[in-house]
Amino acid sequence: MLLFFKEPQRSGETQTASLGETLRNFVKVVGNAKFMIFLLIFSGYWMVYWQEFLTLPIYIHDFVDPNATERMLSIGPAIVIAFTVAFSVLTQKIPAFRAVLLGTLVSMVAFAILAIHPSVYAAYATLAVIAIGELIQQPRYYDYISRLAPAGQQGTYMGFAFLPLGIGAFVAGPLGGALLHHFGEVQHRPQLFWWAITAIGVATTLLLWIYDRVVKPSSVKPSAESVVKPSGESSEG
């Protein structure tokens, strides 16, 4: 399919990129060191975020209440579904990178709630705050990626936007499992597990801030051919 499929064209429509052009764009993105560094740093967000599904239920089952995990993980998705439009309106005037930074920080420090007060109610609060950070950050993350892409390469850059999610998915399980075993079963101080997870998240946020200060990617303005921007926003700062 990759070799022989051709996108159907309408009259007056510009020709789509060939497979060779797509591969060349792919190589260009991989060679964009600034962009790849950003993706690697942002992988830290997903390493921490995935703990919501991988280790938080185990922690609650083993160290808090074994009967409290059945409906717990529905809280985050329910909040995201209910408030996506509202948060999009509230954050539309915040520059994309600042929204990414703010949302990342909110989601990452949410795990400290469980470290401070390990209880079922704290777990629900943690999941709710994680969802709020996700609502602030995720839509603007893709907006930010699209603004970094040169004209004609938005699709390739947007595809690479999922790389941190994949890296986080591969690393989060072994990382969370090792830390939870160490602090929970070896040291018998399971609360320290959440402080360690929070520290990784805060370090990720700090690295993103340093990246923005050093590389200044948020000053990049979208080209005329970029995706449509949210209303009311004209530049990055």
Backbone as CSV, one residue per row, in Angstrom:
resi,resn,N_x,N_y,N_z,CA_x,CA_y,CA_z,C_x,C_y,C_z
1,MET,0.828,-1.203,0.000,0.000,0.000,0.000,0.867,1.261,0.000
2,LEU,1.945,1.238,0.806,2.842,2.391,0.854,3.481,2.670,-0.496
3,LEU,3.762,1.616,-1.252,4.469,1.768,-2.525,3.552,2.187,-3.657
4,PHE,2.311,1.729,-3.656,1.481,1.895,-4.839,0.282,2.821,-4.643
5,PHE,-0.087,3.113,-3.402,-1.265,3.948,-3.196,-0.986,5.396,-3.570
6,LYS,-1.926,6.014,-4.262,-1.846,7.430,-4.590,-3.105,8.111,-4.077
7,GLU,-2.900,9.227,-3.392,-4.012,9.962,-2.830,-4.903,10.488,-3.953
8,PRO,-6.209,10.253,-3.898,-7.104,10.821,-4.918,-7.046,12.338,-4.897
9,GLN,-7.062,12.936,-6.089,-6.973,14.389,-6.190,-8.265,14.977,-6.713
10,ARG,-8.567,16.156,-6.183,-9.682,16.928,-6.710,-9.137,17.953,-7.683
11,SER,-9.986,18.480,-8.504,-9.536,19.466,-9.486,-9.003,20.698,-8.779
12,GLY,-7.819,21.155,-9.235,-7.204,22.340,-8.642,-6.423,22.069,-7.388
13,GLU,-6.420,20.819,-6.921,-5.709,20.475,-5.690,-4.245,20.194,-5.999
14,THR,-3.339,20.688,-5.151,-1.912,20.452,-5.362,-1.587,18.992,-5.137
15,GLN,-0.586,18.475,-5.845,-0.223,17.073,-5.760,0.377,16.759,-4.392
16,THR,-0.006,15.622,-3.851,0.513,15.221,-2.548,1.952,14.730,-2.673
17,ALA,2.651,14.721,-1.541,4.050,14.304,-1.545,4.175,12.826,-1.900
18,SER,5.221,12.499,-2.650,5.482,11.115,-3.001,6.101,10.396,-1.814
19,LEU,6.238,9.064,-1.939,6.855,8.293,-0.867,8.286,8.737,-0.636
20,GLY,9.000,9.030,-1.738,10.384,9.497,-1.603,10.471,10.817,-0.865
21,GLU,9.553,11.737,-1.186,9.532,13.030,-0.492,9.192,12.853,0.978
22,THR,8.282,11.934,1.258,7.917,11.667,2.649,9.110,11.140,3.429
23,LEU,9.868,10.222,2.824,11.042,9.663,3.494,12.111,10.734,3.704
24,ARG,12.264,11.626,2.737,13.244,12.716,2.894,12.824,13.642,4.030
25,ASN,11.525,13.929,4.116,11.039,14.753,5.225,11.269,14.055,6.558
26,PHE,11.090,12.732,6.575,11.321,11.927,7.777,12.762,12.075,8.242
27,VAL,13.705,11.976,7.296,15.123,12.099,7.635,15.431,13.507,8.145
28,LYS,14.793,14.514,7.541,15.012,15.892,7.984,14.565,16.086,9.426
29,VAL,13.434,15.487,9.773,12.933,15.628,11.143,13.882,14.949,12.127
30,VAL,14.333,13.756,11.789,15.261,13.037,12.668,16.551,13.837,12.845
31,GLY,16.962,14.553,11.794,18.173,15.352,11.866,17.993,16.698,12.539
32,ASN,16.759,17.031,12.904,16.489,18.295,13.593,16.751,18.087,15.087
33,ALA,17.975,18.370,15.516,18.396,18.057,16.887,17.536,18.779,17.923
34,LYS,17.200,20.037,17.662,16.415,20.794,18.637,15.047,20.153,18.858
35,PHE,14.441,19.741,17.762,13.119,19.134,17.866,13.184,17.786,18.563
36,MET,14.184,16.976,18.232,14.306,15.656,18.835,14.627,15.757,20.324
37,ILE,15.421,16.761,20.720,15.707,16.968,22.147,14.421,17.287,22.894
38,PHE,13.579,18.126,22.290,12.292,18.443,22.913,11.457,17.180,23.122
39,LEU,11.402,16.324,22.105,10.614,15.099,22.214,11.166,14.177,23.297
40,LEU,12.486,14.084,23.386,13.097,13.221,24.400,12.806,13.751,25.806
41,ILE,12.896,15.071,25.980,12.584,15.656,27.292,11.125,15.392,27.646
42,PHE,10.244,15.594,26.659,8.815,15.443,26.935,8.430,13.993,27.211
43,SER,9.298,13.057,26.850,9.039,11.658,27.182,8.911,11.469,28.689
44,GLY,9.587,12.326,29.469,9.482,12.249,30.919,8.059,12.436,31.404
45,TYR,7.296,13.274,30.702,5.888,13.463,31.071,5.137,12.140,31.004
46,TRP,5.337,11.396,29.911,4.603,10.144,29.727,5.109,9.045,30.647
47,MET,6.394,9.069,30.993,6.906,8.098,31.960,6.176,8.232,33.291
48,VAL,5.891,9.463,33.656,5.174,9.714,34.905,3.673,9.495,34.722
49,TYR,3.134,10.008,33.625,1.685,9.920,33.395,1.192,8.477,33.399
50,TRP,1.945,7.566,32.761,1.498,6.182,32.670,1.405,5.495,34.030
51,GLN,2.043,6.074,35.061,1.933,5.471,36.395,0.486,5.486,36.884
52,GLU,-0.306,6.402,36.348,-1.728,6.453,36.690,-2.406,5.111,36.418
53,PHE,-2.009,4.444,35.340,-2.633,3.189,34.952,-1.829,1.963,35.372
54,LEU,-0.518,2.128,35.523,0.340,0.970,35.758,0.577,0.673,37.238
55,THR,0.939,1.688,38.002,1.324,1.438,39.392,0.341,1.986,40.424
56,LEU,-0.423,3.014,40.069,-1.360,3.568,41.052,-2.389,2.528,41.505
57,PRO,-2.999,1.754,40.600,-3.941,0.733,41.082,-3.265,-0.317,41.966
58,ILE,-2.034,-0.705,41.619,-1.311,-1.680,42.440,-1.022,-1.095,43.815
59,TYR,-0.608,0.180,43.834,-0.311,0.847,45.108,-1.549,0.882,46.002
60,ILE,-2.684,1.298,45.433,-3.917,1.374,46.220,-4.321,-0.017,46.706
61,HIS,-4.214,-1.007,45.841,-4.607,-2.370,46.213,-3.715,-2.941,47.314
62,ASP,-2.405,-2.704,47.208,-1.460,-3.337,48.143,-1.253,-2.558,49.433
63,PHE,-1.369,-1.225,49.357,-0.973,-0.415,50.516,-2.090,0.449,51.105
64,VAL,-3.250,0.526,50.426,-4.314,1.396,50.938,-5.597,0.598,51.171
65,ASP,-6.250,0.171,50.080,-7.522,-0.544,50.194,-7.673,-1.458,48.983
66,PRO,-7.631,-2.771,49.177,-7.709,-3.705,48.044,-9.049,-3.713,47.327
67,ASN,-10.049,-3.074,47.890,-11.390,-3.089,47.291,-11.765,-1.765,46.630
68,ALA,-10.786,-0.877,46.436,-11.132,0.488,46.021,-10.713,0.832,44.600
69,THR,-10.253,-0.141,43.830,-9.682,0.208,42.523,-10.619,-0.015,41.345
70,GLU,-11.805,-0.550,41.576,-12.647,-0.997,40.464,-13.034,0.147,39.524
71,ARG,-13.528,1.254,40.056,-14.015,2.358,39.220,-13.078,3.562,39.224
72,MET,-11.975,3.437,39.900,-11.109,4.581,40.125,-10.593,5.211,38.828
73,LEU,-10.162,4.381,37.890,-9.511,4.901,36.691,-10.475,5.537,35.700
74,SER,-11.766,5.500,35.986,-12.729,6.177,35.111,-12.809,7.669,35.395
75,ILE,-12.226,8.113,36.516,-12.333,9.515,36.913,-11.661,10.432,35.890
76,GLY,-10.407,10.118,35.537,-9.676,10.967,34.600,-10.363,11.103,33.261
77,PRO,-10.681,9.995,32.575,-11.382,10.104,31.291,-12.702,10.856,31.387
78,ALA,-13.445,10.653,32.470,-14.723,11.348,32.627,-14.519,12.860,32.686
79,ILE,-13.501,13.304,33.413,-13.212,14.738,33.508,-12.772,15.287,32.165
80,VAL,-11.916,14.541,31.460,-11.446,15.001,30.145,-12.617,15.132,29.174
81,ILE,-13.500,14.137,29.145,-14.653,14.180,28.245,-15.567,15.357,28.588
82,ALA,-15.783,15.584,29.859,-16.741,16.604,30.290,-16.228,18.030,30.109
83,PHE,-14.908,18.245,30.237,-14.410,19.613,30.321,-13.435,20.009,29.209
84,THR,-13.282,19.192,28.182,-12.347,19.531,27.110,-12.685,20.869,26.468
85,VAL,-13.936,21.066,26.105,-14.334,22.311,25.438,-14.126,23.504,26.363
86,ALA,-14.507,23.361,27.623,-14.376,24.460,28.571,-12.918,24.872,28.747
87,PHE,-12.023,23.904,28.898,-10.608,24.226,29.083,-9.985,24.765,27.797
88,SER,-10.469,24.324,26.649,-9.970,24.866,25.388,-10.279,26.353,25.292
89,VAL,-11.462,26.741,25.725,-11.843,28.155,25.712,-11.027,28.941,26.736
90,LEU,-10.861,28.378,27.925,-10.161,29.087,28.991,-8.677,29.294,28.689
91,THR,-8.074,28.381,27.946,-6.624,28.440,27.713,-6.245,28.890,26.311
92,GLN,-7.214,29.296,25.495,-6.914,29.573,24.098,-5.987,30.772,23.908
93,LYS,-5.949,31.690,24.876,-5.085,32.858,24.737,-3.710,32.663,25.381
94,ILE,-3.500,31.530,26.028,-2.185,31.233,26.595,-1.288,30.722,25.475
95,PRO,-0.091,31.284,25.291,0.820,30.763,24.263,1.015,29.265,24.419
96,ALA,1.156,28.579,23.298,1.134,27.112,23.282,2.154,26.502,24.233
97,PHE,3.406,26.981,24.191,4.428,26.354,25.023,4.161,26.590,26.506
98,ARG,3.669,27.762,26.853,3.353,28.029,28.257,2.243,27.103,28.750
99,ALA,1.267,26.839,27.887,0.205,25.905,28.258,0.767,24.498,28.442
100,VAL,1.686,24.095,27.567,2.330,22.792,27.706,3.080,22.718,29.030
101,LEU,3.815,23.768,29.342,4.604,23.799,30.571,3.694,23.758,31.800
102,LEU,2.643,24.577,31.790,1.722,24.634,32.926,0.997,23.307,33.111
103,GLY,0.475,22.742,32.023,-0.237,21.479,32.120,0.655,20.348,32.585
104,THR,1.897,20.345,32.119,2.851,19.326,32.555,3.101,19.427,34.049
105,LEU,3.331,20.636,34.533,3.580,20.830,35.957,2.395,20.385,36.795
106,VAL,1.186,20.759,36.381,-0.018,20.390,37.141,-0.155,18.874,37.235
107,SER,-0.002,18.190,36.102,-0.139,16.729,36.110,0.953,16.051,36.935
108,MET,2.159,16.597,36.859,3.280,15.947,37.532,3.203,16.097,39.053
109,VAL,2.810,17.272,39.533,2.744,17.462,40.989,1.519,16.794,41.586
110,ALA,0.576,16.363,40.724,-0.621,15.694,41.235,-0.270,14.444,42.036
111,PHE,0.802,13.770,41.643,1.175,12.534,42.339,1.663,12.798,43.762
112,ALA,2.033,14.040,44.059,2.452,14.372,45.414,1.285,14.302,46.399
113,ILE,0.070,14.401,45.887,-1.104,14.308,46.770,-1.114,12.960,47.478
114,LEU,-0.824,11.900,46.724,-0.785,10.565,47.330,0.403,10.408,48.266
115,ALA,1.494,11.105,47.958,2.659,11.030,48.835,2.374,11.685,50.180
116,ILE,1.608,12.761,50.155,1.297,13.490,51.386,0.226,12.772,52.199
117,HIS,-0.785,12.247,51.501,-1.912,11.631,52.219,-2.358,10.374,51.476
118,PRO,-1.770,9.228,51.770,-2.127,8.001,51.057,-3.493,7.476,51.476
119,SER,-4.479,7.735,50.641,-5.834,7.282,50.925,-6.581,7.151,49.606
120,VAL,-7.757,6.540,49.673,-8.587,6.403,48.476,-9.012,7.774,47.968
121,TYR,-9.380,8.664,48.888,-9.807,10.004,48.473,-8.655,10.769,47.824
122,ALA,-7.455,10.583,48.348,-6.288,11.232,47.752,-6.023,10.689,46.349
123,ALA,-6.281,9.402,46.149,-6.107,8.814,44.822,-7.080,9.434,43.830
124,TYR,-8.318,9.616,44.231,-9.297,10.267,43.357,-8.880,11.711,43.057
125,ALA,-8.399,12.413,44.073,-7.937,13.790,43.864,-6.750,13.825,42.911
126,THR,-5.839,12.874,43.072,-4.676,12.794,42.180,-5.117,12.602,40.741
127,LEU,-6.021,11.681,40.502,-6.498,11.410,39.150,-7.212,12.617,38.559
128,ALA,-7.950,13.349,39.394,-8.651,14.542,38.910,-7.664,15.631,38.510
129,VAL,-6.629,15.848,39.319,-5.643,16.893,39.010,-4.818,16.511,37.775
130,ILE,-4.483,15.233,37.645,-3.784,14.778,36.441,-4.609,15.105,35.199
131,ALA,-5.908,14.845,35.268,-6.793,15.115,34.137,-6.846,16.606,33.816
132,ILE,-6.840,17.452,34.844,-6.846,18.897,34.617,-5.570,19.323,33.901
133,GLY,-4.434,18.792,34.339,-3.179,19.098,33.652,-3.200,18.633,32.213
134,GLU,-3.773,17.459,31.986,-3.885,16.939,30.625,-4.751,17.850,29.765
135,LEU,-5.835,18.357,30.322,-6.728,19.257,29.590,-6.020,20.555,29.206
136,ILE,-5.154,21.035,30.076,-4.410,22.266,29.784,-3.349,22.023,28.732
137,GLN,-2.685,20.901,28.824,-1.471,20.659,28.046,-1.660,20.005,26.688
138,GLN,-2.467,18.951,26.618,-2.469,18.104,25.433,-2.881,18.803,24.136
139,PRO,-4.006,19.538,24.088,-4.361,20.192,22.826,-3.297,21.193,22.362
140,ARG,-2.713,21.919,23.296,-1.731,22.942,22.935,-0.388,22.324,22.562
141,TYR,-0.130,21.114,23.042,1.088,20.397,22.660,1.120,20.174,21.154
142,TYR,0.021,19.716,20.590,-0.030,19.477,19.149,-0.036,20.790,18.372
143,ASP,-0.634,21.808,18.951,-0.547,23.153,18.367,0.911,23.596,18.290
144,TYR,1.632,23.388,19.365,3.047,23.775,19.428,3.883,23.011,18.406
145,ILE,3.656,21.702,18.293,4.394,20.893,17.327,4.140,21.396,15.913
146,SER,2.896,21.719,15.602,2.572,22.179,14.254,3.276,23.495,13.930
147,ARG,3.522,24.314,14.937,4.188,25.599,14.716,5.685,25.434,14.481
148,LEU,6.256,24.337,14.954,7.676,24.090,14.735,7.959,23.539,13.342
149,ALA,6.930,23.028,12.675,7.119,22.344,11.398,7.293,23.341,10.252
150,PRO,8.282,23.122,9.380,8.383,23.925,8.163,7.170,23.692,7.272
151,ALA,6.923,24.612,6.362,5.791,24.483,5.456,5.886,23.171,4.685
152,GLY,4.776,22.451,4.627,4.721,21.201,3.893,5.146,19.985,4.684
153,GLN,5.633,20.170,5.926,6.094,19.034,6.719,5.293,18.857,8.004
154,GLN,4.134,19.527,8.063,3.335,19.452,9.288,2.934,18.016,9.616
155,GLY,2.562,17.245,8.594,2.134,15.874,8.836,3.232,15.019,9.444
156,THR,4.461,15.178,8.914,5.587,14.400,9.428,5.898,14.782,10.866
157,TYR,5.915,16.083,11.146,6.203,16.542,12.510,5.109,16.094,13.469
158,MET,3.850,16.160,13.041,2.759,15.740,13.911,2.842,14.242,14.197
159,GLY,3.338,13.466,13.212,3.540,12.046,13.461,4.586,11.806,14.528
160,PHE,5.664,12.583,14.491,6.712,12.455,15.500,6.237,12.914,16.872
161,ALA,5.159,13.686,16.918,4.643,14.165,18.202,4.254,13.022,19.121
162,PHE,4.008,11.834,18.550,3.606,10.676,19.353,4.809,9.885,19.857
163,LEU,6.020,10.261,19.447,7.210,9.531,19.882,7.377,9.536,21.401
164,PRO,7.197,10.671,22.097,7.319,10.645,23.567,6.329,9.690,24.224
165,LEU,5.124,9.588,23.670,4.132,8.670,24.236,4.640,7.236,24.156
166,GLY,5.253,6.882,23.012,5.782,5.534,22.851,6.950,5.258,23.773
167,ILE,7.879,6.222,23.861,9.021,6.052,24.765,8.540,5.908,26.206
168,GLY,7.599,6.767,26.586,7.063,6.690,27.946,6.405,5.372,28.234
169,ALA,5.675,4.831,27.242,4.992,3.548,27.438,5.986,2.412,27.662
170,PHE,7.123,2.450,26.968,8.129,1.398,27.119,8.879,1.507,28.451
171,VAL,9.124,2.730,28.897,9.953,2.935,30.084,9.133,2.933,31.363
172,ALA,7.882,3.404,31.295,7.081,3.617,32.508,6.886,2.346,33.317
173,GLY,6.616,1.229,32.654,6.371,-0.021,33.380,7.569,-0.499,34.175
174,PRO,8.725,-0.719,33.511,9.914,-1.140,34.270,10.338,-0.131,35.334
175,LEU,10.245,1.172,34.999,10.642,2.201,35.960,9.729,2.191,37.174
176,GLY,8.422,2.253,36.940,7.471,2.277,38.048,7.514,1.004,38.873
177,GLY,7.636,-0.140,38.190,7.690,-1.405,38.915,8.899,-1.510,39.813
178,ALA,10.065,-1.076,39.291,11.296,-1.141,40.083,11.228,-0.209,41.288
179,LEU,10.711,1.013,41.077,10.637,1.978,42.178,9.620,1.547,43.230
180,LEU,8.470,1.042,42.784,7.452,0.615,43.737,7.942,-0.590,44.554
181,HIS,8.645,-1.502,43.899,9.215,-2.648,44.626,10.242,-2.183,45.654
182,HIS,11.085,-1.238,45.225,12.150,-0.778,46.125,11.578,-0.079,47.356
183,PHE,10.684,0.896,47.111,10.171,1.679,48.237,9.068,0.942,49.002
184,GLY,8.282,0.117,48.303,7.166,-0.545,48.969,7.539,-1.843,49.654
185,GLU,8.254,-2.726,48.958,8.511,-4.057,49.487,9.872,-4.194,50.154
186,VAL,10.833,-3.381,49.725,12.173,-3.464,50.307,12.300,-2.527,51.508
187,GLN,11.980,-1.237,51.274,12.127,-0.255,52.350,10.881,-0.131,53.221
188,HIS,9.754,-0.654,52.746,8.485,-0.548,53.478,8.112,0.910,53.742
189,ARG,8.417,1.748,52.771,8.043,3.173,52.837,7.417,3.549,51.492
190,PRO,6.241,3.010,51.186,5.651,3.159,49.852,5.362,4.601,49.456
191,GLN,5.167,5.483,50.446,4.892,6.874,50.104,6.056,7.519,49.362
192,LEU,7.271,7.047,49.646,8.430,7.600,48.951,8.378,7.330,47.454
193,PHE,7.647,6.307,47.064,7.496,6.016,45.639,6.891,7.206,44.915
194,TRP,5.859,7.803,45.503,5.198,8.927,44.837,6.054,10.179,44.858
195,TRP,6.888,10.329,45.886,7.825,11.458,45.865,8.844,11.292,44.743
196,ALA,9.282,10.056,44.511,10.227,9.802,43.418,9.576,10.079,42.071
197,ILE,8.327,9.654,41.896,7.609,9.902,40.642,7.394,11.401,40.441
198,THR,7.018,12.090,41.511,6.833,13.540,41.426,8.137,14.237,41.060
199,ALA,9.242,13.778,41.628,10.549,14.378,41.327,10.890,14.237,39.842
200,ILE,10.583,13.088,39.256,10.828,12.897,37.817,9.969,13.867,37.018
201,GLY,8.716,14.031,37.412,7.827,14.946,36.710,8.256,16.395,36.819
202,VAL,8.662,16.811,38.018,9.119,18.198,38.205,10.422,18.427,37.430
203,ALA,11.302,17.430,37.418,12.540,17.545,36.641,12.237,17.690,35.154
204,THR,11.238,16.963,34.669,10.827,17.099,33.273,10.344,18.509,32.984
205,THR,9.520,19.049,33.877,9.017,20.416,33.706,10.166,21.412,33.692
206,LEU,11.128,21.233,34.590,12.278,22.125,34.657,13.108,22.043,33.375
207,LEU,13.312,20.841,32.861,14.069,20.684,31.626,13.349,21.331,30.445
208,LEU,12.021,21.243,30.427,11.262,21.912,29.375,11.438,23.425,29.457
209,TRP,11.409,23.951,30.673,11.596,25.399,30.851,12.993,25.816,30.400
210,ILE,14.023,25.043,30.775,15.391,25.340,30.348,15.506,25.254,28.832
211,TYR,14.895,24.239,28.265,14.899,24.077,26.807,14.335,25.318,26.129
212,ASP,13.222,25.811,26.648,12.604,27.001,26.048,13.471,28.234,26.217
213,ARG,14.132,28.348,27.377,14.995,29.506,27.602,16.231,29.471,26.704
214,VAL,16.763,28.274,26.462,18.013,28.134,25.704,17.761,28.130,24.204
215,VAL,16.794,27.320,23.773,16.561,27.139,22.343,15.611,28.185,21.780
216,LYS,14.751,28.725,22.608,13.765,29.720,22.211,12.835,29.243,21.102
217,PRO,12.357,28.001,21.152,11.475,27.552,20.073,10.097,28.194,20.120
218,SER,9.690,28.689,21.299,8.351,29.239,21.412,8.213,30.580,20.710
219,SER,9.336,31.137,20.238,9.259,32.382,19.475,8.959,32.121,18.014
220,VAL,8.933,30.825,17.610,8.673,30.479,16.222,7.233,30.792,15.887
221,LYS,7.016,31.484,14.779,5.670,31.795,14.339,5.266,30.812,13.252
222,PRO,4.008,30.421,13.220,3.570,29.473,12.212,3.592,30.099,10.833
223,SER,3.907,29.289,9.824,3.885,29.786,8.459,2.454,29.948,7.993
224,ALA,2.288,30.574,6.833,0.951,30.798,6.304,0.253,29.488,5.967
225,GLU,1.053,28.431,5.766,0.477,27.150,5.394,0.264,26.249,6.598
226,SER,0.542,26.751,7.812,0.391,25.923,9.011,-1.074,25.680,9.295
227,VAL,-1.317,24.822,10.253,-2.685,24.547,10.641,-3.306,25.780,11.256
228,VAL,-4.621,25.821,11.250,-5.337,26.981,11.764,-5.092,27.104,13.249
229,LYS,-4.783,28.336,13.681,-4.504,28.583,15.095,-5.796,28.790,15.854
230,PRO,-5.756,28.573,17.166,-6.913,28.917,17.988,-7.188,30.398,17.898
231,SER,-8.445,30.794,17.956,-8.796,32.193,17.841,-8.195,32.996,18.966
232,GLY,-7.792,34.229,18.625,-7.260,35.125,19.628,-5.789,35.002,19.863
233,GLU,-5.087,34.046,19.193,-3.661,33.860,19.436,-2.898,34.158,18.159
234,SER,-1.918,35.034,18.219,-1.230,35.446,17.005,0.236,35.115,17.006
235,SER,0.842,34.873,18.156,2.271,34.597,18.197,2.595,33.873,19.476
236,GLU,3.827,33.390,19.529,4.331,32.721,20.718,5.239,33.653,21.480
237,GLY,5.306,33.483,22.776,6.191,34.317,23.565,6.736,33.538,24.724
